[in-house]
Amino acid sequence: MVTAAERSPDNGRVSSSSPEWTRVERLDAARVVEGLRARAGVVLTLEGACPGGQVGAAYVRWADGHRSVLKWRPHSSVEDMQAGPLAVTEALRLAGYPAPATELVAQVGHAVVMVQELLPGRKIEHFGRRELDQALQLNQLQADRLVGRFDVPAMDLHLGDDGAGYCLHEPLQRHNRRSAALERWVAAVGADHPAQLAGDDAVHQDFHPGNMLADERVVIGVVDWDGASRGDRRFDLVTLRFGLHGAATGPGVTERLDAILDSVPEEVLRPAWAHMSLRMVDWAIRHFSPAEVERWLDLAEQRRS
């Protein structure tokens, strides 16, 4: 666990001249809508930004009047999206999983633009036992949905390398001694485990209350499948645990989820926890305040061994 030196009063900052880390580019919805019109002849009316999220999404209306959600994935290709996230959501939809249909996918410059079904319901503001039960049921439905689908890429854990705009190692190495110690642990876990997550389950990768839609406390949709891949569904339970950190939860909810994670085999739990620790601490360093970084370090260190 973390040492006293790593918790020094000045927080152990390695250098006062740390770089201003590059932030992830956010959706410019007006420009993307214009790009769709110019490149694909698709005319959409922009209605405004969707709430929440770090990269952004927007509400749009088609000529026939129905509303949808506009999303984008920078520095991607249509082929990669169709082989990965879109194939995963289609397999789940065939099994009755409440994932949105994709109505349009197009290449606009370096980005893939998607227009997806606008699902009913609202984002969950308070995550209680009932919501946890439903999340666990949905997670179970993800099991074995990609058996034999070796055309769907397995999830990259990025424990020894950087992801495309996320899971960057250098921010942790240079932020402070505490984050640098975490990065060394992440790299050590990566050296002991495969680079990709094994398994034939559908993996959401961002399975948390902000991506769940509910009506009268009944979860009726799960959105934001842009990073979906093949692997072990229990990875999403680790993501959920990170998603509940600091969120409004009912009594005993995080304790119950922690108990479930205690039963997950170490060969799944350790690399999954290392990935989420890297992902969230890196993101906080580049996008949020130092206090937020410390908050994510507090959680990451709970299972660092």
C-alpha positions as CSV (number, residue, x, y, z in Angstrom):
1,M,0.0,0.0,0.0
2,V,0.9,3.7,-0.2
3,T,3.8,4.7,2.1
4,A,4.1,7.7,4.4
5,A,6.6,9.3,2.0
6,E,4.1,9.1,-0.9
7,R,1.6,11.0,1.3
8,S,4.0,13.8,2.1
9,P,2.5,17.2,3.1
10,D,3.3,18.7,-0.3
11,N,1.8,15.6,-1.9
12,G,5.2,14.6,-3.2
13,R,5.1,16.5,-6.4
14,V,7.9,15.4,-8.7
15,S,8.2,18.7,-10.5
16,S,6.6,22.1,-10.3
17,S,7.0,22.4,-14.1
18,S,4.7,19.5,-15.0
19,P,3.3,20.1,-18.5
20,E,-0.2,21.2,-19.2
21,W,-1.5,17.9,-20.4
22,T,-3.5,17.7,-23.6
23,R,-7.2,17.4,-23.0
24,V,-9.5,15.2,-25.1
25,E,-11.2,17.0,-27.9
26,R,-14.9,17.6,-27.4
27,L,-17.6,17.3,-29.9
28,D,-18.3,20.4,-32.0
29,A,-21.8,19.4,-32.9
30,A,-22.5,22.2,-35.4
31,R,-19.4,21.5,-37.4
32,V,-20.2,17.7,-37.4
33,V,-23.7,18.3,-38.6
34,E,-22.4,20.5,-41.4
35,G,-19.8,17.8,-42.2
36,L,-22.5,15.2,-42.5
37,R,-24.5,17.4,-44.9
38,A,-21.5,18.2,-47.0
39,R,-20.0,14.7,-47.2
40,A,-23.0,12.4,-47.0
41,G,-25.9,14.6,-48.0
42,V,-27.6,13.9,-44.6
43,V,-29.6,16.9,-43.2
44,L,-30.0,17.0,-39.5
45,T,-31.3,19.8,-37.2
46,L,-29.1,20.4,-34.2
47,E,-31.2,20.8,-31.0
48,G,-28.5,21.1,-28.3
49,A,-26.0,19.3,-26.3
50,C,-26.8,16.2,-24.3
51,P,-26.1,16.6,-20.5
52,G,-23.1,15.0,-19.0
53,G,-20.2,13.1,-20.6
54,Q,-16.6,14.1,-21.2
55,V,-16.4,14.0,-25.0
56,G,-19.9,15.2,-25.8
57,A,-23.1,14.2,-27.6
58,A,-26.0,16.2,-29.0
59,Y,-29.7,15.9,-29.8
60,V,-30.6,16.1,-33.5
61,R,-33.8,15.9,-35.4
62,W,-34.3,14.2,-38.8
63,A,-36.4,15.6,-41.6
64,D,-39.3,13.2,-40.6
65,G,-39.3,14.8,-37.2
66,H,-37.9,12.0,-35.0
67,R,-35.1,12.8,-32.6
68,S,-31.8,11.0,-32.2
69,V,-28.4,11.3,-30.6
70,L,-25.4,12.5,-32.5
71,K,-22.0,11.1,-31.3
72,W,-18.5,11.0,-32.7
73,R,-15.3,9.1,-32.1
74,P,-12.2,11.1,-33.2
75,H,-9.2,9.5,-34.9
76,S,-11.2,6.4,-35.8
77,S,-12.5,4.6,-38.9
78,V,-15.9,3.3,-39.8
79,E,-14.5,-0.1,-40.4
80,D,-13.1,-0.3,-36.8
81,M,-16.4,0.9,-35.3
82,Q,-18.4,-1.6,-37.3
83,A,-16.0,-4.5,-36.4
84,G,-16.0,-3.5,-32.7
85,P,-18.5,-1.4,-30.8
86,L,-21.3,-1.6,-33.4
87,A,-20.9,-5.4,-33.7
88,V,-21.1,-5.8,-29.9
89,T,-24.2,-3.7,-29.5
90,E,-25.9,-5.5,-32.4
91,A,-25.2,-8.9,-30.7
92,L,-26.6,-7.6,-27.5
93,R,-29.7,-6.1,-29.1
94,L,-30.5,-9.5,-30.7
95,A,-30.5,-10.9,-27.1
96,G,-32.9,-8.3,-25.9
97,Y,-30.4,-6.0,-24.3
98,P,-31.6,-2.4,-24.1
99,A,-28.8,-0.8,-26.2
100,P,-29.6,1.9,-28.8
101,A,-29.8,1.1,-32.5
102,T,-27.4,2.9,-34.8
103,E,-29.2,4.8,-37.5
104,L,-26.2,6.2,-39.3
105,V,-22.5,5.8,-39.3
106,A,-20.2,7.9,-41.5
107,Q,-16.6,9.1,-41.8
108,V,-16.2,12.9,-41.4
109,G,-12.5,13.7,-41.6
110,H,-10.6,11.8,-39.0
111,A,-13.7,11.0,-36.9
112,V,-16.5,8.5,-37.1
113,V,-19.9,10.2,-36.7
114,M,-22.8,8.1,-35.4
115,V,-26.5,8.9,-35.1
116,Q,-28.1,6.6,-32.6
117,E,-31.6,5.9,-31.4
118,L,-32.8,8.2,-28.6
119,L,-33.8,5.8,-25.8
120,P,-36.4,6.8,-23.3
121,G,-35.7,7.3,-19.6
122,R,-33.4,9.5,-17.5
123,K,-30.0,9.1,-16.2
124,I,-29.9,7.5,-12.7
125,E,-29.3,10.2,-10.0
126,H,-29.4,7.8,-7.0
127,F,-28.1,4.3,-7.3
128,G,-29.7,2.0,-4.8
129,R,-30.1,-1.7,-4.2
130,R,-32.8,-2.0,-6.9
131,E,-30.6,-0.3,-9.5
132,L,-27.7,-2.6,-8.5
133,D,-29.8,-5.7,-8.9
134,Q,-30.8,-4.6,-12.4
135,A,-27.2,-3.7,-13.3
136,L,-26.0,-7.1,-12.2
137,Q,-28.8,-8.7,-14.3
138,L,-27.7,-6.7,-17.4
139,N,-24.1,-7.6,-16.8
140,Q,-25.1,-11.3,-16.7
141,L,-26.9,-10.9,-20.0
142,Q,-23.5,-9.9,-21.5
143,A,-22.1,-13.3,-20.9
144,D,-21.0,-15.4,-23.9
145,R,-22.6,-13.0,-26.4
146,L,-19.5,-13.1,-28.6
147,V,-18.6,-16.8,-28.6
148,G,-16.9,-17.6,-31.9
149,R,-16.8,-13.9,-32.8
150,F,-13.1,-13.6,-33.2
151,D,-13.7,-10.8,-35.7
152,V,-14.7,-8.6,-32.8
153,P,-11.5,-7.2,-31.2
154,A,-10.6,-8.1,-27.6
155,M,-10.3,-5.3,-25.2
156,D,-6.9,-3.7,-24.9
157,L,-5.9,-3.1,-21.3
158,H,-3.1,-0.6,-22.0
159,L,-1.3,-1.5,-18.8
160,G,2.1,-1.2,-20.6
161,D,1.2,1.3,-23.3
162,D,-1.0,4.3,-23.9
163,G,-4.5,4.2,-25.3
164,A,-5.8,6.6,-28.0
165,G,-6.4,9.7,-25.8
166,Y,-6.9,7.8,-22.6
167,C,-4.9,5.5,-20.2
168,L,-1.8,7.6,-20.7
169,H,1.1,6.6,-18.4
170,E,3.2,9.7,-18.4
171,P,0.8,12.0,-16.6
172,L,0.9,9.5,-13.6
173,Q,4.7,9.2,-13.8
174,R,5.1,13.0,-13.6
175,H,2.2,14.3,-11.5
176,N,3.4,13.3,-8.0
177,R,5.1,10.5,-6.1
178,R,1.8,8.9,-5.2
179,S,0.5,8.7,-8.8
180,A,4.0,7.6,-10.0
181,A,3.9,4.7,-7.5
182,L,0.5,3.7,-8.9
183,E,1.8,3.8,-12.4
184,R,4.6,1.5,-11.5
185,W,2.1,-1.0,-10.0
186,V,0.0,-0.8,-13.1
187,A,3.0,-1.5,-15.3
188,A,3.9,-4.4,-13.1
189,V,0.4,-5.9,-13.3
190,G,0.7,-5.5,-17.1
191,A,4.0,-7.4,-17.1
192,D,2.3,-10.3,-15.4
193,H,-0.9,-10.4,-17.5
194,P,-1.9,-10.6,-21.2
195,A,-2.2,-7.2,-23.0
196,Q,-5.8,-8.0,-23.9
197,L,-8.8,-9.1,-21.8
198,A,-9.6,-12.7,-22.3
199,G,-13.2,-14.0,-22.8
200,D,-16.2,-14.1,-25.1
201,D,-18.5,-11.7,-23.2
202,A,-19.7,-8.3,-24.4
203,V,-17.8,-5.6,-22.5
204,H,-19.2,-2.1,-22.4
205,Q,-16.0,-0.5,-20.8
206,D,-18.0,2.5,-19.4
207,F,-20.7,0.7,-17.4
208,H,-21.7,3.2,-14.8
209,P,-24.9,5.0,-13.6
210,G,-24.4,8.0,-15.9
211,N,-24.8,5.7,-18.9
212,M,-27.9,3.9,-17.6
213,L,-31.4,5.3,-18.3
214,A,-34.3,4.5,-16.0
215,D,-38.0,5.1,-15.7
216,E,-39.5,4.9,-12.2
217,R,-36.3,3.2,-11.0
218,V,-36.5,0.5,-13.8
219,V,-33.4,0.5,-15.9
220,I,-34.7,0.6,-19.5
221,G,-31.5,1.5,-21.5
222,V,-27.7,1.5,-21.4
223,V,-26.0,4.0,-23.7
224,D,-22.4,5.1,-24.7
225,W,-21.1,1.8,-26.2
226,D,-18.3,3.6,-28.2
227,G,-15.6,1.6,-26.6
228,A,-17.4,-1.8,-26.5
229,S,-15.3,-4.9,-27.2
230,R,-14.9,-8.6,-26.5
231,G,-13.6,-9.8,-23.1
232,D,-14.9,-10.7,-19.6
233,R,-18.1,-9.0,-18.5
234,R,-16.8,-8.8,-15.0
235,F,-14.6,-6.0,-16.1
236,D,-17.7,-3.9,-16.3
237,L,-18.4,-4.5,-12.6
238,V,-15.0,-3.0,-11.8
239,T,-16.0,0.0,-14.0
240,L,-19.3,0.2,-12.1
241,R,-17.4,0.3,-8.8
242,F,-15.3,3.2,-10.0
243,G,-18.5,4.8,-11.3
244,L,-20.1,4.7,-7.8
245,H,-17.1,6.3,-6.2
246,G,-18.4,9.6,-4.7
247,A,-21.9,9.0,-6.3
248,A,-25.2,9.1,-4.5
249,T,-25.8,5.5,-3.5
250,G,-28.1,3.6,-1.2
251,P,-27.0,2.0,2.1
252,G,-24.8,-1.1,1.5
253,V,-24.6,-0.8,-2.2
254,T,-20.8,-0.3,-2.6
255,E,-20.2,-2.8,0.1
256,R,-22.2,-5.4,-1.7
257,L,-20.4,-4.7,-5.0
258,D,-17.1,-4.9,-3.2
259,A,-18.1,-8.3,-1.9
260,I,-18.9,-9.4,-5.4
261,L,-15.5,-8.2,-6.7
262,D,-13.8,-10.1,-3.9
263,S,-15.1,-13.3,-5.6
264,V,-13.7,-12.4,-9.0
265,P,-10.6,-14.4,-9.9
266,E,-7.4,-12.4,-9.4
267,E,-6.4,-13.0,-13.1
268,V,-9.5,-10.9,-14.0
269,L,-9.7,-8.5,-11.1
270,R,-6.1,-7.3,-10.9
271,P,-5.7,-6.2,-14.6
272,A,-9.2,-4.8,-14.6
273,W,-8.6,-2.8,-11.4
274,A,-5.2,-1.6,-12.8
275,H,-6.8,-0.5,-16.0
276,M,-9.5,1.5,-14.3
277,S,-7.0,3.0,-11.9
278,L,-4.8,4.2,-14.7
279,R,-7.8,5.4,-16.8
280,M,-9.4,7.5,-14.0
281,V,-6.3,8.9,-12.5
282,D,-4.8,9.9,-15.9
283,W,-8.1,11.5,-16.9
284,A,-8.3,13.4,-13.6
285,I,-4.8,14.7,-14.0
286,R,-5.5,16.0,-17.5
287,H,-9.0,17.3,-17.0
288,F,-9.8,17.9,-13.3
289,S,-8.4,19.5,-10.1
290,P,-5.6,18.1,-7.9
291,A,-8.2,17.3,-5.3
292,E,-10.0,15.1,-7.9
293,V,-6.8,13.3,-8.6
294,E,-6.4,12.5,-4.9
295,R,-9.9,11.2,-4.7
296,W,-9.3,8.7,-7.6
297,L,-6.0,7.7,-6.0
298,D,-7.8,6.9,-2.8
299,L,-10.0,4.4,-4.6
300,A,-7.2,3.0,-6.8
301,E,-5.1,2.2,-3.8
302,Q,-7.8,0.2,-2.1
303,R,-6.9,-2.9,-4.2
304,R,-3.2,-2.1,-5.0
305,S,-1.1,-4.9,-3.7
